[in-house]
Each structure stands twice: as C-alpha cells, then as structure tokens.
Amino acid sequence: MKEICQALGLKGDWQETGQGSLPSCFGVSDLASASVASVGEGAAALRAALGGGKAEVSVDRRLASLWFSFSIDPHGWQLPPAWDDLAGDYRAADGWIKLHTNAPHHRAAAIRALGCAETREDVARAAARWPASEVEAAVVAEGGVAAEMRSIAAWGRHPQGAAVIAEPLVTWEETRPATISDWGATPDRPLRGLRVLDLTRILAGPVATRALAGFGADVLRIDPVDWEEPSLAPDVTLGKHCARLDLRTPEGRARFDELLAGADLFVNGYRPDALERLGLGAGWRARVAPQVMEIRLSAYGWTGPWALRRGYDSLVQMSAGIAAAGMDWAGADRPTPLPVQALDHATGYLMAGAALAALRDAVAGRGLRNARLSLARTAALLAQYPADDRAPFPKAGEADYAQAIETTPWGPARRLRPALSVAGVPIHWDRPACELGSTAPAWP
C-alpha cells in the first residue's frame, strides 16, 4: 500500500516481519502493517530533522494486526460488552440496515424513528416493514446513526461514494509560513514535551493520540461531562491525561481557549461543523492559536452530501460495500464486516503519521500544515486490495504481551508488545491507561 507513505510525503522503505493474515476478503493485515509503518516512517523522519540521523523502521505483521483489536489483556477483571443490546444488523424490507445505538441519544433517536418499543424483537419487526434506505433516512433525520448495506458498486454510484473516492487519502491544507515552538524534543524521544490537545472519541482519534503518546507526547484528552467509553477507555487512554469540559458553558469555553493556546497540536474528531456551532470554528482557532497544527477526522469524508453526517467504522463498512463483499466472500446470509475495526485503527495510525510528517516539516523550517482524513476514504483504499492466501494468525498468546504489569484503575493488565520498531527511538508509554475525566483540564 504505497499510497499511504506517498500521501504523507514519507519514503516508504520500511521492512515487514512475520507471516499470516486476518481472515477477510480484503488485505486487512496489509493495511495494518502499512498504517502502523506510516507512524514509524514519520517518527524516523522527525528524528532525522532533529539531527538524529537515519533510522530503520520495521513492523511485525502479526502484532500490528493484533493491535487492530484490543491491546490490553485484563488480569482478574473483564472489559464491558462493546455493544448496546439494540445495536446491530436488521433485515429491512429490501436488504439490511445497521443501527448504532451505543450512545443513549442515538438509541433514543432510532426508537423515535422506528416508532416501536425498546426491545430487539420490536425493532426487528419495525425495521422489516421499511426499505433499508427509508430506515436509514428516518434514523438520521432524528439525529441517530444508521447505515444501509450497499455494494461497492452501488457506493461508487452514490453521490457520497463518488465524492469520497475523488478525495485524497490525506488532504493537506495550505502551508502557513510560521514556526512551531521548541517543545524540548530529542532524537530518541522526538515528541517529549509536545502538547497534544485531543478532542476525539471512538475510535480512530484515540488510536492516533495513543500512538503519539508512545513517542513521549503530552496528550490531554477532553471529553464532555457525561461521556463514557467503558469498553474502550482501558485500551485507548494509555499514556494520556483525560479531563472533562462542558464547551457550552462560559467557564468550559474559557478553559478550552487557554488549553488550545498552550497546545502544539490539535487532534479533532468532531464532525466538520460541530466546532463552528460551538463558536470554535477554524477562523476563531487561527486567531487564538495560530501556532497550532491540526489533524482532523470525519466519518464520511469532507465533500459531498454526507460530509456532515455522523458515522462510525461499522456504519462506513456497511455504506461503502465492505460488509456486502464480506458476506459474498463468506457465503453468509447476513452482513459480514471486517474481523476488526480496521477503518478506525488504520485511519488513527494515518492521523498519527500525518502529525509526525507535519512536525518534521515544521522542524525543517517548511512552515505549518494541517491535515484532514476520513474513515470512508480509508475504506476506499482498502477496497482496492483483495486478501492474499496467507494462513490465518493464531489467537494472541502469552508471548505477544509485554512482561510488565500495567496497573490500571480497573485492575492489573498486560499490554501487547509494540508492533513497530524505529531504530534509536524506543516506544513506551509514560503512564498507564486512566479513566475518562480522571485529571484536571490543565497541561501537565
């Protein structure tokens, strides 16, 4: 997948070790290796810009694929279920529809749209009475999230599918002729002291900032006062500080102003218009923090009629034809998604790679750059790569985990060994995973 390093302006001369693949009709493990490698290539390029010389990059194919699932192995405790009891695939009158109901307000929106009782049986009966496209439209109109299963060909004919395919994998905004402050980096710890303000949630953005924390970045994640991710926080908050702010209050807004002004990098996973509606739009950010570079994420792309639509990995897989292709490949009678949330994880690593490439350019005196990525555009990349005939990986075992015990608020755990190796740049996280809202909204 040479397109990944090309999109980031990186050399792409990394090495892969290991054999095997995740079971799929697509090259999911190829995507895992290439996207993780983009982070290593970015770190190596930044190391060179800091005077550290050339560094070889290698990726363990098996470990990269395992990191696309859960990196944490709880000891004596369990992660909560990943899905709400109503979430999942339902037969519509003419096909399949996926409802994403993990968030309470999305669950309520689906029930309002379907006009039924709040049980899986009632939802199934209600969905079966409508064409899938009408269920999708009704749920979205109520402020919920849903996706009709389309084929890859149908997605290509859809106005949003056509718009996404026309977008670059990474959209680079115009370079600003400014300099970034010296954050105290060293060649062996290139992000030490870099302040990363993290306004992301499930799941690509948190993967990106977790990767940056592994190279020493001070990541401060900000969540709304009522937001929880019980099944994901132990996995993705590794190395971070996590605080809460209500950006709709004057006090929360004022604190956010101060945090952004003190940041070096802003990673934002809100929908394209969400910060504008809060009065925190691009023009305001450019005035308050002109020195801050931004890496932004959307679900369905940055152009086209769905550019403002809410979405998640599992929904984009349905929309973009991945679940339909999987169903045909498996000979199944229902949508068959990827074996992992590969769009989220791959896009997250691409975001981290973009941040490192932008930092390299800033250190080299080439100005400041912002980047935009989307789950749907990553899906379009993956759809071009069928799987090879490599044997499936065995499940994660004892040897895949680091020996050290990670002491988390939920209990002891072990963490997968890093899949990435950058010569002269050891990857490690300075603090264990933490609960959302467990620290003050202030720079450490």
N, C-alpha and C positions, 0 to 999 in steps of 0.2 A: 504494500500500500504506500507507494512512493508519494502519493498525493498529500499525505499527512505532513511529512517534513517539508515538502515543497511549499505547502500553504503557510508554513511558519518560517520559511526562509532559512531552514536548517540543512545541514549537509546530508543527513540520512545514511551515514556509514556505520551504523550500529550493528552489533552482532547478536544473533539469537542462539540460545542453547535450549536443549530439550526437545522432546517429541510429543506427539499426541495432539488431540483437539477436543474441544467441547462438542457434543453431538448436536448438529444443526445442518440445515441445507445451505447455510451461509458460513463464510470464514470468520466465525466469531473469535476464535483463538488468534487468527491472523490480526484481527482488529485489536484484540487485547495487547498483543506484543507491540504492534506499531504505535498505538496510542501511548502506552507506557514508555516506549522508546522516545517519543517526542519530548517527554519530560526530561529524560536523561540527556538527549541532544541539546535541549535548552539549557540545562544546568552546565553541561560541558562548554557550551558557547559562552555562557556568562562567566564561568571560571576563567576561560581564556581572556575575556575582556578585562577581567580583574587582575590579569598578569600571572595567571596560574599555569599557562601552557596547555597543550593539547591533552585531552583525557579520553580514553577509550570508554565506549558505552556498550553494555550488553544487557540482554533481557532474558530471563528464564521463562520460557513459553508456558510451562505448567503453572508456575507461581503467578504470572500475570493473569492467567485465566482464573485461578482461584481467587485472586483479589477482586475479580469482577463479581464475585458472590459476596460472602461475608469474610472479613479478615480476622474477626475475633472468635476465639474459642472459649466460651464461658466454662468455668470450673465450679460446679455446685450450684449453678443458677441457670436460667434459660432466658433467651430473648422472647419478648411477647410475640404473638402472631403478627405477621406482616400485613394482613388484610382484614378489613372490616367484614362482618358476616354477610353484607349485601353486595360487596364488590365482586366483580367477575363478569363472565360472558353469559349472555342470554340469547335464546332464539327469538328473533323478530319474525314478522310475517313473511319476510323475503330474504332472510340472511341472519347475520349475527351482530349483536351490539355489546360493547363492553361498558360497564358502569364503574367509575372510580369513586368510591364513597367513604374513603378513609377519614377525610375531614368532615366534621359534623355538618358544616354548612353545605358541603357537596352532597352528602347523604340526604339532607332535607330537600335540596333542590331536585334531586332525582325523584323523590317521593311526590313532591308537588307536581312535577311534570307528568308522571305516570298516573297520578290520581288514585293511588292504591294504598293498602295497608302496608306497614313497615315490616313485612316478612319476605323471605326469599321466594316463597311459593306465590305470594300475591304479586310481587314484582315480575316473576316469570310469566304469570298469566297476563299481566298488563302489557308487558313488552311484546308478547306474541301477537297481540291484536294490531300492532302498527308496523309499517315498513321500517326497516332499520334507520333509514335516513330521517324519518319523521321523529323517531325516538331521540336520535342524536340532536336534532334541531330543537326539540322541546326541552331537553335537559339543559342544553347550552343556553337557551333563552331564559331559563330560570336561574342562571348563574352556576350551574353544575358542570361536570366534566363527563363526557361520554364519547365513544368513537364507534362508528360503523366499520365492520370489516370490509375492506376493499382489496382488490388485487393490485399487484404492482402496476399492471397496465392501466387499470381504472384510476389509480392515483396519478399516474403520468398525464392522464387526460383531464384530471380535476384542476381547476384554476390554482388551487394552493399547491398541489403537487408540481405543476409546471413552474410556478414561481420559485419554489424551493430548489428545484433542480438547476434553475438558472443562477442561483446564488453561489458565490464561492464557499468552499468549506470553512474558511476563516475570512471574515470581512474585516479588513484593516481600514480604520478611519484615517483621515488626513493627518500627517505628522505635524506636531506642534513644535515650533523652534524654541524649546525650553530645556532646562536641565533638571535632573532629579537630584534631590539632596543625597548626601553621602550617608548611607544607613549603617555603616560600620561593617560591611561585608569583608570576608576573607576568602581566598580561593578555595579553601577546604570547607567552608561553611558560607556559601555565597548569598544566602538570604538571611543570615543572622542580623537581627535588628530591623528587618524590613517590616513595616506596619501594613498589614493587610486587613482592610475593613470588609467583612464578609456578610453580605445581605442575601444569602442563598438558603434554600431549603431542599427537600427531596429532589433529586439525589446528586445530580451532576455537579452542581456548585460546591456542595460539601466535599465531594471527592477531589475537586480541584484544590481547595484550600487545605485539605489534609495532605495532599502531595507537597504543597508549598511549605507547610509546617515541617515536613520531613527534612527540608534543607535549611531549617532554622528560622523561618518567618514567624513573626509575632502575629498570629491570626486572632482577631477579635470578631466572633460571630454574634450578630444581633438578631434576635427573634422577637415577634410580637408577644405581648404579655400572656396570651392564652394559647400559644402554640406548643405542641408536643410532638415528638417523633420517637415514641418508646421503643420501637423495634430497630431503629436506625442510629439513634444517638450513641450507643456504645461502640458502633462501628466507625462512624464518620467524625466524631468530635476529637479524635486522637490528636494530641499536640496543640489544642486550641484553648482559648478563653471564650466562654459563652455567657452572654448577658442578654437582657431584655430591655426594650424601649417601646413605648407607645408613640409612634410617629405622628399620631393625630392630635396629640396634646402639645401645647406650647413648650412644656418642660422637656418632653421627649424630643421634640424638633430641635430645641436649642442644644441639647446634649449631642444629638446626631451631627449638628453643624460643627461642633467642636471636634468630634471624632473624625469626621471627614477631613477637616482642615489639617488634622495631625497625621493623616494617613499618607502612605506612599502608593498604595494600590487599592482599588475599589473593585470587588468582585460582586456582581449584582445578578440575581436570578429572577427578579421581579418581571412581570410582563412589561412589554415596551412602554405602555402608557401609565403604569402604576405609580412610578415616582413623580411623573408630571402631575397626576391628580392629587398628590400629596404636597405639591409645591416644591418638589425636589428634582425638577427636571434638568435636562442637560445644560441649559443656559445658566441656571442657578448654580449647578455644580462647577461649571467652568469659572464662575466668578469667585465662589467660596474657596475652591481648591484647584487652582489652575495647574498645580504641580502633580496632581494625582492622575495616574493612568488607570484605565477602566477595562475590565474584561466582563462582557455582558452575555447573558444566555437567554434564549427563548425556546419555547417548545416547537412551534410550527413555522419558524422562520421569521424574517424581518421584512418581507414584502408579501404581497398577495392578500386576498380577502380574510385569511385566518391569522394574520400577523399578530393580532391582539388576543387570540384565543388561548384559554388556559389549556394546559396539557401535561401529561406525564409520559414516561418511557412506554409503559404498557399501552397507552392510548395511541401514541405515534406508531407503534408496531402494528396496530390494527389499521390505522388510516393509510399507512404507507405500503401496505401489501405484505409485510413481513410475516404476520400471523397467518395469512391466507397461503403464502408459499410454504410455510412450515406445515400446515395442515395437508397440503397436497403431497409434500415430501414424506410425511409420516404415514400417509394413508389413513388419517384420523377423521373423525366425524365432528370435530369442533375446532375452533381456532387453536393453533399451536404456536405459541410465542417462542422466542429465543430461550435457551436454558438459563440465562442470566439477564439482568437488566443492562444489556451491553450498550445501548444507546446512552444511557446515563453515565456509565463508567467511562466509556470511550470519550464522550464529549467532555467529561470532567478532566480527564488527563490532557485532552487537547487544549482546554482552557488554561491549565497549568503550564503547558508547553508554550502557549501564546504569551502568557505573562513573563516567562523566562526569556523568550525571544525579544519581547519589548524591553525588558530590563537590560539585556545585552546591548541593544541599540542605544538606550539611554546612557549607559556607562561609556559607550564608544563615542558619545557626542553627536549622535544622529537624531536627536530630538525625542519627543514623547509620542507614543502611539496607543490608541485604544483598539480593542478587537471585539467582534461580535460572532457568536456561534449559535447553533441551534440543534436540537435533537433530530429534527426532521432532515436536516442536511447531512448529519452523520448517518441516518438511516439510508439516505440516497447513496452514500459511499458504500455502505455495507452491501446493499442490494446488487452492486456490481461484482461482488466477489463470492462465487459459489464455494462451498466447502471442498476440501481435498479428501483423500481416502485414508487419512491418518487414523490410527486406532484411538478410541476414547481414553481420556485420562481416568485413572483410578481416583477414588474419593480422597479428600485431604486426609493425611495421616500424621503421625507423631513427628516425622522428620520435616514436615512442611512448616512447623511452627518454631519460633524462637524459644530458647530455653527459659528466658527471663519471665517471671510472673508480672503481669501488669495489674496493679491494684486500682480497681475502678470503684465508683460509688455503688455499683450493683454487686460487686464481688470480684474475686480474683479471676484472671483470664490470661490466656496466651494469645499472641498475635502472629499472623503469618510472617514468615521471613520476607524481606523486601524482594520483589521480583526484579528490581532494577539495580544495576551496578554501574557507577560512574567512578572511574579511577581517580583517586585523590579527593573524592567528595563522598564521605560516608553518609549514608541516610539513616537518621534516627530522629525520634520524636522526644522532645524535652519534657513532656508531661503526659500522663495517661488520659484516656477518654474521660469526659466530665458530663454532668447533667446540663441540659439547657437552662440558662438563667442562673447558673451557679456562681457567676462572678459579677463584679460591678461593671457598668458600661464606661470603662476608662482604659486607656492604654497602659499596659503593664510597665 
